[in-house]
Amino acid sequence: MKDEAKRGPSEDAKATGKHALSRRSFFKAAATAGIATAAGGALAACAPSQAAPEKGSGDKAAAAFEAAAAPIEPVEPPATWDFEADVVVVGSGGGGITGSVRLADAGNKVIMLEKNEKTGGTSSYGGMFVNFGGHRMANEVEWAYPSYPYDPNKVVAYVNDLQQMTVDPELLYAMAVEGPQCIDWMADALEVPWAPSSKGPAGMKSLYWDGQITAKNSIEINHFPFEMMTETAKKHGVDIHTSTEALALVMDNGTVVGIKAKTPDGEKFYRGKKGVLLTAGGFEMNRAMLAKYTPTCLRGIVNVATPPYNDGACIRMGLGAGADLSGYNSVACFDGSVEWEPYDEYATTMNAHVNKDGNQAVRQPWLLINRMGQRVPYLSTGGSSYPFLNTDPDSMVTALTDQGAVEMSQPGGRTYVCFDSKFEQLVGDNFFKQSVCRVGKVIPDDDPLIDRVPEWQRDWRNAFQIMVDAGAVKECDTIEELEQELGLREGVLVKAVEDWNKACEAGEDTVPTYKYDPAWLIPIGDPPYYGAKIGGNLFATKCGLRINPKMQVVDTEGAVIPGLYAGWHTAGGSNGENNIAGKPFNGIYGDVGLSFVGGYMAAGSIIGEA
């Protein structure tokens, strides 16, 4: 990570008022600092950890790109082990925490490795535990999806139908059975105070740590909980080694027996007598792996929501041990991510200039077109009187991922958004009645969680202006100029705006399908005009090591690799094959919940075999 990417707005900027939209120097300083916000509202910042090769480097650059996705070969056991345990767990996110504690509670000696200085990884910046029910809280209010009472068979049939029958039904069934058990176990063993995300039975679909969000503040939902869960893990006997990076699997006669790792004291060998559990996430930051294993998705991905984690190293280690992959060409993306940087053929690390709160300005039902000038459908999270623009309230979050798929599937993998200077009032007043994470929020100074929010991020307008000053959002005096800045063919945007304004004047949308609610028809005519290229905001890859229902890693011949287990998202296949945006509900569990369940299931398998 480059030093400049770690900085937030300058000290001079911090002294500036929160809402001064015209104070460009303040926002330019912030944009230069490389501010990024992870999915779920977390603050993170990352610049590519590996600089892109210079143009003209030819074969050398291509070779470096290929090497970034290559399998990592295992090593032989050392003459003497530096550390020994029953199980070595790699990664301290959701799966690492649940897996380690469950194993330790069953009497196992557990060492958990984390390459960063702090535990939690991407999970600590995640959102809510999206689920289908079946746990105690859901049963108390008689809620389940697709219907109550909770039935794992119905869940499997529903989910696999959405995925065109590309998910292993036995694996889905195991998840459907053990997932609710994981939620209840976390409440008991980890003392997690679960709370529903909203009022009413359907609020059970998204659980969060009670007290970690307010009406105006959902920044870093899981940051504090992971600090608490880490301390709980230590109390349960888990030996946590931070600043310790796994380098390779150690194999002996075809069995995984440990990990070779880089520590502050040099390279060390960790023995896992009963096995190794890989729970270090997917490969969101590894562009070379995205190009190799999810090529169709990559063309529509604009930015990554999980910097600087998830470089795919554990998946590459599994491949080196002969593992198969599952979930090819499947990812999970939200909508409305703005293209910050131009395409670079040989960049091995993904762009991670994700700016959640500023993105609210472009995630509204403005004029949306593709490069052909065709209108692009908009899927509402609520508020429209047009039923086909709304989603079932039990699965409302899918509008965000479905919209991401719409944007990613356009010609060239980009959608173009256009609006005028009226945006500030419309977004600020939530005129379009959007919900979830499409609401432009201003966090009041008396918010009880205000201290964890950087000052620049307390007002969505600040973050939006950062994008304008960085050039990610174009601000122009004329539509013709905006058309040129967006790289569209001459006349494409001009004609689209003319047609849009005629529909606004008539009070009725003119497109044949997915017509906008008349209330959404806001004419474009008050300069300056704004536009951006938007696409998918990647928060999780769904391609990873193939596993069986016991979370054991499987090789290319279909046999189990002894001693090797994987949790989501190091494991793949939860969302099937060729899933371009990945509804959280389609994979049974969404967001950080999937990680929790994977570690829990893998630990249960190891305990059972023991």
C-alpha positions as MATLAB code, in Angstrom:
seq = 'MKDEAKRGPSEDAKATGKHALSRRSFFKAAATAGIATAAGGALAACAPSQAAPEKGSGDKAAAAFEAAAAPIEPVEPPATWDFEADVVVVGSGGGGITGSVRLADAGNKVIMLEKNEKTGGTSSYGGMFVNFGGHRMANEVEWAYPSYPYDPNKVVAYVNDLQQMTVDPELLYAMAVEGPQCIDWMADALEVPWAPSSKGPAGMKSLYWDGQITAKNSIEINHFPFEMMTETAKKHGVDIHTSTEALALVMDNGTVVGIKAKTPDGEKFYRGKKGVLLTAGGFEMNRAMLAKYTPTCLRGIVNVATPPYNDGACIRMGLGAGADLSGYNSVACFDGSVEWEPYDEYATTMNAHVNKDGNQAVRQPWLLINRMGQRVPYLSTGGSSYPFLNTDPDSMVTALTDQGAVEMSQPGGRTYVCFDSKFEQLVGDNFFKQSVCRVGKVIPDDDPLIDRVPEWQRDWRNAFQIMVDAGAVKECDTIEELEQELGLREGVLVKAVEDWNKACEAGEDTVPTYKYDPAWLIPIGDPPYYGAKIGGNLFATKCGLRINPKMQVVDTEGAVIPGLYAGWHTAGGSNGENNIAGKPFNGIYGDVGLSFVGGYMAAGSIIGEA';
ca = [
       0.000    0.000    0.000;
       1.419    3.358   -0.956;
       1.836    5.918    1.791;
      -0.326    8.472    0.029;
      -3.182    5.989   -0.141;
      -3.213    5.663    3.637;
      -3.815    9.344    4.241;
      -7.221   10.888    4.641;
      -8.048   14.533    3.888;
      -5.380   17.031    4.878;
      -5.361   18.706    8.272;
      -6.332   21.932    6.524;
      -9.270   20.108    5.020;
     -10.399   18.774    8.381;
     -10.675   22.335    9.618;
     -12.979   23.186    6.740;
     -16.747   23.127    7.194;
     -18.473   19.852    6.395;
     -20.923   21.082    3.780;
     -18.852   23.523    1.726;
     -19.465   21.924   -1.654;
     -17.623   24.643   -3.583;
     -14.387   24.482   -1.610;
     -12.506   22.540   -4.241;
      -9.111   22.655   -2.555;
     -10.511   20.697    0.375;
     -11.883   17.952   -1.799;
      -8.930   17.833   -4.180;
      -6.708   17.128   -1.198;
      -9.000   14.308   -0.161;
      -9.155   12.877   -3.674;
      -5.372   12.913   -3.952;
      -5.220   11.009   -0.703;
      -6.939    8.043   -2.323;
      -9.941    7.846   -0.028;
     -11.853    4.610   -0.347;
     -14.859    3.187    1.402;
     -15.519   -0.525    1.676;
     -18.915   -2.153    1.201;
     -21.142   -1.944    4.234;
     -19.963    1.614    4.895;
     -16.448    0.905    6.124;
     -13.546    3.244    5.626;
     -10.545    1.785    3.897;
      -7.893    3.067    1.519;
      -5.704    1.259   -0.921;
      -3.528    1.921   -3.907;
      -2.254   -0.916   -6.086;
       0.351   -2.819   -4.107;
       2.156   -3.659   -7.316;
       2.749   -0.923   -9.844;
       1.584   -1.698  -13.350;
       4.459   -2.426  -15.779;
       5.380    0.405  -18.102;
       3.907    0.371  -21.571;
       6.034   -1.484  -24.035;
       7.275   -4.019  -21.512;
       5.642   -6.691  -23.687;
       6.434  -10.258  -22.780;
       7.793   -9.327  -19.368;
       4.535   -7.621  -18.384;
       2.465  -10.500  -19.737;
       4.570  -12.986  -17.789;
       4.178  -10.980  -14.573;
       0.418  -10.867  -15.135;
       0.249  -14.631  -15.625;
       2.438  -15.257  -12.573;
       0.053  -13.290  -10.351;
      -2.608  -15.947  -10.964;
      -0.346  -19.007  -10.975;
      -0.721  -21.841   -8.437;
       1.544  -21.687   -5.400;
       3.302  -25.015   -5.093;
       3.382  -26.759   -1.707;
       6.608  -27.380    0.183;
       7.912  -30.415    2.029;
       7.827  -30.714    5.839;
      10.758  -29.174    7.702;
      13.129  -31.171    9.830;
      11.733  -29.320   12.855;
       8.402  -27.497   13.230;
       8.465  -24.022   14.777;
       4.859  -24.220   16.009;
       2.450  -27.122   16.416;
      -1.311  -27.260   16.860;
      -4.208  -29.579   16.125;
      -5.495  -27.171   13.464;
      -3.914  -24.167   11.774;
      -6.459  -21.601   10.585;
      -5.393  -19.078    7.938;
      -7.317  -15.812    8.077;
      -9.024  -14.091   11.010;
     -12.248  -12.871    9.381;
     -15.721  -14.281    9.911;
     -14.776  -17.853    9.052;
     -11.525  -17.737   10.984;
     -13.268  -16.536   14.145;
     -16.134  -19.047   14.111;
     -13.946  -21.935   12.983;
     -11.216  -21.288   15.531;
     -13.511  -20.851   18.519;
     -15.642  -23.893   17.685;
     -12.522  -26.022   17.301;
     -11.028  -24.714   20.538;
     -14.246  -25.336   22.441;
     -14.074  -28.954   21.299;
     -10.672  -29.327   22.956;
      -8.408  -28.627   19.989;
      -5.265  -26.532   20.127;
      -5.767  -23.869   17.437;
      -3.365  -21.358   15.922;
      -4.974  -18.657   13.779;
      -2.726  -16.761   11.357;
      -3.443  -13.213   10.156;
      -1.131  -11.395    7.753;
      -2.215   -7.946    8.912;
      -1.554   -6.244   12.216;
      -5.233   -6.437   13.184;
      -7.717   -9.264   12.972;
     -10.968   -9.223   11.030;
      -9.823   -8.717    7.450;
     -12.611   -7.862    5.027;
     -15.235   -9.231    7.405;
     -14.620   -6.409    9.865;
     -15.655   -3.969    7.144;
     -18.656   -6.012    6.069;
     -22.322   -5.447    6.583;
     -25.058   -7.710    7.892;
     -25.743  -11.426    8.263;
     -28.226  -11.935    5.406;
     -30.050  -15.243    5.926;
     -33.152  -17.295    5.154;
     -34.298  -17.874    8.732;
     -34.425  -21.078   10.746;
     -32.654  -19.588   13.762;
     -34.270  -18.871   17.128;
     -35.050  -15.211   16.543;
     -36.691  -15.902   13.180;
     -38.711  -18.784   14.560;
     -40.015  -16.603   17.381;
     -41.655  -14.265   14.853;
     -42.484  -17.096   12.415;
     -40.397  -15.773    9.536;
     -38.498  -17.785    6.931;
     -37.758  -17.584    3.220;
     -39.190  -18.620    0.826;
     -41.948  -19.566    3.297;
     -42.484  -20.387    6.967;
     -41.851  -22.814    8.594;
     -38.211  -22.990    7.632;
     -37.526  -25.969    5.384;
     -33.981  -26.707    4.117;
     -35.400  -28.625    1.139;
     -37.465  -25.614    0.060;
     -34.432  -23.376    0.457;
     -32.319  -25.657   -1.734;
     -35.010  -25.861   -4.424;
     -35.526  -22.083   -4.416;
     -31.853  -21.147   -4.501;
     -30.718  -23.723   -7.041;
     -33.557  -22.770   -9.375;
     -32.275  -19.187   -9.341;
     -28.805  -20.503  -10.190;
     -29.993  -22.708  -13.077;
     -29.184  -25.819  -11.031;
     -25.442  -25.089  -11.035;
     -24.930  -25.385   -7.249;
     -24.154  -28.720   -5.567;
     -27.514  -29.527   -3.879;
     -25.873  -31.531   -1.091;
     -23.626  -28.578   -0.284;
     -26.616  -26.217   -0.333;
     -28.516  -28.548    1.973;
     -25.634  -28.675    4.448;
     -25.514  -24.868    4.442;
     -29.284  -24.634    4.909;
     -29.132  -26.950    7.907;
     -26.023  -25.618    9.631;
     -26.417  -21.907    8.860;
     -29.200  -21.297   11.402;
     -27.227  -23.348   13.930;
     -24.258  -21.030   13.342;
     -26.348  -17.933   14.086;
     -27.611  -19.408   17.365;
     -24.166  -20.743   18.292;
     -22.624  -17.294   17.764;
     -25.230  -15.804   20.093;
     -24.306  -18.373   22.743;
     -20.575  -19.085   22.358;
     -19.453  -15.687   21.058;
     -22.095  -13.726   22.958;
     -23.143  -11.902   19.782;
     -26.168   -9.664   20.507;
     -28.018  -10.157   17.237;
     -30.659   -7.610   16.252;
     -32.930   -7.408   13.174;
     -32.087   -4.776   10.578;
     -35.638   -3.399   10.487;
     -39.024   -3.686   12.168;
     -41.348   -6.571   11.433;
     -40.663  -10.264   10.806;
     -38.893   -9.582    7.489;
     -36.251   -7.648    9.406;
     -34.790  -11.023   10.365;
     -33.388  -11.373    6.863;
     -30.472   -9.121    7.872;
     -28.993   -9.425   11.347;
     -26.402   -7.092   12.803;
     -24.580   -6.593   16.092;
     -26.994   -4.655   18.299;
     -25.912   -1.060   18.870;
     -23.582   -0.828   15.865;
     -25.852    1.185   13.584;
     -28.057    4.212   14.085;
     -30.705    5.747   11.851;
     -28.071    7.899   10.143;
     -24.879    5.926   10.678;
     -24.012    2.485    9.345;
     -20.274    3.085    8.919;
     -17.988    0.191    9.959;
     -20.809   -2.010   11.248;
     -18.497   -4.882   12.196;
     -15.331   -3.064   13.218;
     -16.069   -3.000   16.944;
     -17.739   -6.461   17.010;
     -14.630   -8.063   15.553;
     -12.468   -6.501   18.213;
     -14.775   -8.054   20.791;
     -14.903  -11.439   19.031;
     -11.117  -11.485   18.821;
     -10.879  -11.073   22.578;
     -13.498  -13.815   22.988;
     -11.432  -16.124   20.774;
      -8.391  -15.540   22.967;
     -10.425  -16.353   26.075;
     -11.489  -19.609   24.426;
      -7.834  -20.538   23.952;
      -7.199  -19.591   20.314;
      -3.549  -18.637   19.740;
      -3.632  -15.679   17.335;
      -0.524  -14.769   15.325;
      -0.870  -11.413   13.559;
       1.582   -9.972   11.025;
       1.994  -13.565    9.867;
       1.487  -14.245    6.173;
       0.883  -17.755    4.868;
       3.250  -18.473    1.995;
       2.586  -22.101    1.057;
       0.936  -25.303    2.162;
       3.166  -28.000    3.624;
       2.369  -31.449    2.226;
       3.617  -34.906    3.170;
       2.757  -37.815    0.834;
      -0.332  -36.061   -0.512;
      -1.641  -34.877    2.863;
      -1.672  -31.238    3.966;
       0.148  -31.110    7.301;
       0.884  -27.438    7.845;
       1.719  -23.947    6.636;
       4.923  -22.149    5.759;
       4.566  -18.500    6.811;
       6.433  -15.224    6.873;
       6.545  -13.737   10.376;
       8.256  -10.693   11.900;
      10.975  -13.134   12.981;
      11.475  -14.677    9.566;
       9.984  -17.724    7.858;
       8.381  -20.252   10.204;
       6.643  -23.607    9.833;
       3.285  -24.302   11.496;
       2.123  -27.890   11.896;
      -1.575  -28.767   11.861;
      -1.925  -32.321   13.147;
      -5.573  -32.595   12.090;
      -5.416  -30.231    9.169;
      -5.344  -26.695    7.810;
      -8.415  -24.482    7.408;
      -8.150  -21.745    4.772;
     -10.471  -18.807    5.514;
      -8.666  -15.873    3.921;
     -11.340  -14.718    1.470;
     -11.386  -14.665   -2.304;
      -9.405  -12.848   -5.002;
     -11.189   -9.514   -5.373;
      -7.940   -7.532   -5.448;
      -6.149   -9.878   -7.857;
      -6.967   -8.679  -11.347;
      -4.970  -11.476  -12.972;
      -7.115  -14.101  -11.223;
     -10.289  -12.221  -12.135;
      -9.209  -12.223  -15.767;
      -8.456  -15.939  -15.662;
     -11.393  -17.290  -13.676;
     -14.135  -14.648  -14.024;
     -13.439  -12.971  -17.386;
     -17.012  -12.011  -18.288;
     -17.539  -10.463  -14.879;
     -14.253   -8.566  -15.009;
     -15.307   -6.518  -18.020;
     -18.139   -5.028  -15.991;
     -16.323   -4.525  -12.675;
     -15.331   -0.928  -12.029;
     -13.927   -0.948   -8.505;
     -13.372   -3.211   -5.514;
     -14.979   -2.732   -2.111;
     -12.526   -4.751   -0.010;
      -9.049   -3.212   -0.174;
      -6.367   -4.259    0.635;
      -7.430   -7.798    1.499;
      -8.387  -10.838   -0.588;
      -5.474  -11.270   -2.964;
      -6.316  -14.919   -3.713;
      -3.131  -16.359   -2.185;
      -4.912  -19.165   -0.313;
      -6.798  -20.196   -3.439;
      -3.520  -20.322   -5.344;
      -2.065  -22.504   -2.569;
      -4.983  -24.895   -2.956;
      -4.452  -25.004   -6.706;
      -0.818  -25.854   -6.081;
      -1.982  -28.831   -4.021;
      -4.073  -30.071   -6.942;
      -7.443  -28.589   -5.970;
     -10.318  -28.115   -8.394;
     -12.237  -24.848   -8.690;
     -15.954  -24.178   -8.491;
     -18.040  -21.111   -9.333;
     -16.276  -20.026  -12.506;
     -17.297  -16.587  -13.733;
     -19.296  -15.779  -10.608;
     -18.926  -12.700   -8.418;
     -21.052  -10.553   -6.101;
     -21.352   -6.876   -7.001;
     -23.394   -3.875   -5.977;
     -24.545   -1.218   -8.426;
     -23.443    2.315   -9.182;
     -19.686    2.143   -8.828;
     -17.900    4.964  -10.623;
     -14.958    4.334  -12.937;
     -12.017    6.113  -11.317;
      -9.124    4.909  -13.443;
      -8.727    3.877  -17.079;
      -8.315    0.262  -18.129;
      -4.777   -1.121  -17.820;
      -4.155   -4.408  -19.570;
      -1.297   -5.519  -17.340;
      -2.308   -4.145  -13.934;
      -2.292   -7.129  -11.581;
      -4.107   -5.331   -8.746;
      -7.666   -4.048   -9.033;
      -8.657   -0.423   -8.566;
     -10.044    0.158   -5.090;
     -11.122    3.794   -5.109;
     -14.525    2.948   -3.725;
     -16.454    5.901   -2.359;
     -19.736    4.574   -0.979;
     -21.389    7.745    0.263;
     -20.469    9.846   -2.747;
     -21.837    7.123   -4.995;
     -25.341    7.782   -3.669;
     -25.551   10.713   -6.077;
     -25.199    8.448   -9.123;
     -27.329    5.562   -7.774;
     -30.653    7.325   -8.280;
     -33.174    6.910  -11.170;
     -31.586    9.524  -13.404;
     -31.134    9.152  -17.121;
     -29.239    5.878  -17.575;
     -28.051    4.795  -21.019;
     -25.531    2.454  -22.609;
     -23.010    3.489  -25.241;
     -25.591    2.797  -27.957;
     -27.872    5.399  -26.434;
     -30.434    2.879  -25.197;
     -32.132    3.469  -21.873;
     -31.003    1.120  -19.100;
     -33.561   -0.290  -16.598;
     -33.474    0.939  -13.014;
     -34.461   -1.392  -10.175;
     -35.790    0.513   -7.190;
     -35.232   -0.392   -3.560;
     -38.585    1.171   -2.745;
     -40.858    4.117   -3.297;
     -42.094    3.609   -6.847;
     -45.776    3.108   -7.558;
     -44.776    0.880  -10.465;
     -44.707   -2.695   -9.092;
     -42.142   -4.033  -11.552;
     -39.652   -1.450  -10.345;
     -39.892   -2.648   -6.772;
     -38.564   -5.820   -5.236;
     -40.120   -8.156   -2.716;
     -39.552   -6.557    0.706;
     -38.144   -9.859    1.957;
     -35.345   -9.667   -0.603;
     -35.012   -5.932   -1.145;
     -31.229   -6.010   -1.125;
     -31.322   -7.966   -4.392;
     -32.315   -4.779   -6.241;
     -28.791   -3.535   -5.562;
     -27.080   -6.616   -6.952;
     -29.544   -7.029   -9.826;
     -28.899   -3.412  -10.799;
     -25.204   -4.191  -10.693;
     -25.808   -7.018  -13.161;
     -27.793   -4.678  -15.410;
     -24.934   -2.183  -15.477;
     -22.218   -4.808  -15.933;
     -24.072   -6.490  -18.814;
     -24.239   -3.405  -21.033;
     -22.055   -3.128  -24.176;
     -18.515   -2.559  -22.975;
     -19.540   -3.387  -19.412;
     -20.467    0.227  -18.597;
     -23.586    2.305  -18.060;
     -23.624    6.090  -18.426;
     -25.534    8.258  -15.953;
     -26.533   11.889  -16.557;
     -28.195   14.482  -14.279;
     -28.032   18.194  -13.563;
     -27.511   20.579  -10.669;
     -30.834   19.685   -9.029;
     -29.267   16.463   -7.764;
     -28.107   17.895   -4.432;
     -31.574   18.722   -3.171;
     -33.207   15.615   -4.655;
     -30.688   13.198   -3.163;
     -30.515   15.064    0.126;
     -34.295   14.939    0.511;
     -34.401   11.301   -0.675;
     -36.939   12.450   -3.255;
     -36.918    9.052   -4.961;
     -37.601    7.260   -1.657;
     -34.718    4.834   -2.032;
     -33.589    2.669    0.864;
     -30.793    0.447    2.157;
     -27.493    1.996    0.948;
     -28.891    4.354   -1.705;
     -29.740    7.141    0.730;
     -27.526   10.219    0.880;
     -26.903   10.645    4.594;
     -25.610   13.468    6.727;
     -24.502   12.102   10.092;
     -25.363   14.566   12.866;
     -22.690   15.614   15.317;
     -24.638   14.154   18.230;
     -24.771   10.666   16.688;
     -23.526    8.222   19.374;
     -21.212    6.530   16.846;
     -19.860    9.728   15.259;
     -16.285    9.210   16.505;
     -15.702    6.224   14.240;
     -16.598    8.218   11.099;
     -13.922   10.365    9.403;
     -15.064   13.972    9.130;
     -15.058   13.983    5.331;
     -17.429   11.011    5.309;
     -20.076   12.514    7.576;
     -21.791   14.251    4.664;
     -22.459   12.461    1.361;
     -21.872   15.713   -0.542;
     -18.261   15.834    0.577;
     -17.598   12.385   -0.846;
     -19.402   13.262   -4.086;
     -17.279   16.364   -4.587;
     -14.165   14.251   -4.087;
     -15.234   12.225   -7.135;
     -15.854   15.389   -9.149;
     -12.467   16.832   -8.334;
     -10.753   13.540   -9.091;
     -12.432   13.445  -12.514;
     -14.374   10.272  -11.788;
     -17.616   12.246  -12.094;
     -17.594   14.719  -14.979;
     -18.945   18.229  -14.422;
     -19.616   20.196  -17.614;
     -21.394   23.354  -18.748;
     -23.043   21.724  -21.757;
     -24.419   18.300  -22.664;
     -22.165   18.257  -25.734;
     -19.116   18.731  -23.536;
     -20.304   16.035  -21.120;
     -20.854   13.633  -24.012;
     -17.261   14.142  -25.118;
     -15.871   13.805  -21.590;
     -17.667   10.481  -21.169;
     -16.201    9.182  -24.428;
     -19.563    8.648  -26.111;
     -20.071    8.932  -29.864;
     -21.153   12.334  -31.087;
     -24.868   12.855  -30.646;
     -25.561    9.818  -28.424;
     -26.002   11.684  -25.146;
     -27.468   14.786  -26.785;
     -30.230   12.705  -28.396;
     -30.831   10.747  -25.175;
     -31.252   13.964  -23.176;
     -33.613   15.418  -25.812;
     -35.802   12.298  -25.689;
     -35.673   12.267  -21.892;
     -36.774   15.894  -21.622;
     -39.670   15.296  -24.023;
     -40.857   12.431  -21.807;
     -40.517   14.650  -18.747;
     -42.595   17.359  -20.405;
     -45.266   14.836  -21.368;
     -45.247   13.309  -17.898;
     -44.997    9.776  -19.251;
     -41.989    7.609  -20.044;
     -41.597    6.694  -23.717;
     -39.499    3.525  -23.507;
     -41.452    0.326  -24.266;
     -40.391   -1.586  -21.151;
     -39.283   -0.763  -17.611;
     -40.944    2.628  -17.789;
     -40.002    5.062  -15.063;
     -42.495    6.183  -12.470;
     -43.733    9.639  -13.657;
     -42.456   11.085  -10.365;
     -38.957   10.146  -11.494;
     -39.109   12.149  -14.732;
     -36.955   15.127  -13.743;
     -35.879   17.196  -16.775;
     -32.185   17.809  -17.394;
     -31.731   21.508  -18.052;
     -30.032   23.275  -15.135;
     -26.263   23.391  -15.592;
     -23.749   22.315  -14.609;
     -24.387   18.823  -15.921;
     -22.936   15.719  -14.331;
     -22.151   12.299  -15.725;
     -20.108    9.192  -15.010;
     -19.291    5.736  -16.286;
     -20.682    3.265  -13.800;
     -20.503   -0.491  -13.353;
     -20.152   -3.195  -10.756;
     -18.775   -2.579   -7.262;
     -17.142   -5.926   -6.472;
     -17.470   -7.041   -2.851;
     -16.864  -10.790   -3.175;
     -15.681  -13.364   -5.667;
     -17.748  -16.561   -5.757;
     -15.174  -18.693   -7.554;
     -12.817  -20.648   -5.327;
     -11.624  -24.049   -4.234;
     -14.128  -26.832   -4.833;
     -15.362  -28.388   -1.599;
     -17.745  -31.132   -0.534;
     -20.502  -30.646    2.090;
     -17.907  -31.243    4.827;
     -15.920  -28.227    3.566;
     -13.082  -30.539    2.542;
     -11.156  -29.368   -0.508;
     -11.541  -31.636   -3.546;
      -8.943  -32.246   -6.267;
      -9.411  -32.337  -10.037;
     -10.129  -36.068   -9.908;
     -12.979  -35.579   -7.431;
     -11.078  -36.939   -4.429;
     -10.644  -35.207   -1.085;
      -7.233  -33.653   -0.414;
      -6.496  -35.007    3.092;
      -5.976  -32.369    5.753;
      -7.230  -29.406    3.707;
     -10.453  -27.491    4.459;
     -11.753  -24.174    3.134;
     -14.379  -21.700    4.263;
     -16.170  -19.160    2.120;
     -14.956  -17.215    0.140;
     -11.724  -19.170   -0.273;
     -14.110  -21.975   -1.217;
     -16.221  -21.391   -4.318;
     -19.534  -22.468   -5.731;
     -22.008  -21.004   -3.231;
     -23.621  -19.000   -6.041;
     -23.157  -21.520   -8.839;
     -21.577  -20.899  -12.212;
     -21.735  -17.792  -14.430;
     -23.415  -15.513  -11.905;
     -22.425  -12.019  -12.985;
     -23.478  -10.070   -9.900;
     -24.630  -12.604   -7.330;
     -27.694  -11.795   -5.285;
     -26.824  -12.237   -1.608;
     -30.018  -14.216   -1.118;
     -29.271  -16.462   -4.086;
     -26.347  -17.945   -2.207;
     -28.421  -18.565    0.965;
     -26.146  -16.330    3.036;
     -24.933  -12.899    2.075;
     -22.118  -10.636    3.061;
     -20.158  -11.527    6.184;
     -22.741  -14.188    7.141;
     -21.410  -16.530    4.476;
     -17.944  -16.331    6.010;
     -19.274  -17.057    9.493;
     -21.157  -20.128    8.264;
     -18.196  -21.512    6.306;
     -15.835  -21.493    9.277;
     -18.497  -22.979   11.526;
     -19.197  -25.816    9.078;
     -15.526  -26.612    8.491;
     -14.844  -26.769   12.227;
     -17.758  -29.147   12.677;
     -16.372  -31.403   10.000;
     -12.919  -31.495   11.599;
     -14.439  -32.210   15.002;
     -16.569  -34.999   13.570;
     -13.645  -36.675   11.859;
     -11.532  -36.341   14.972;
];
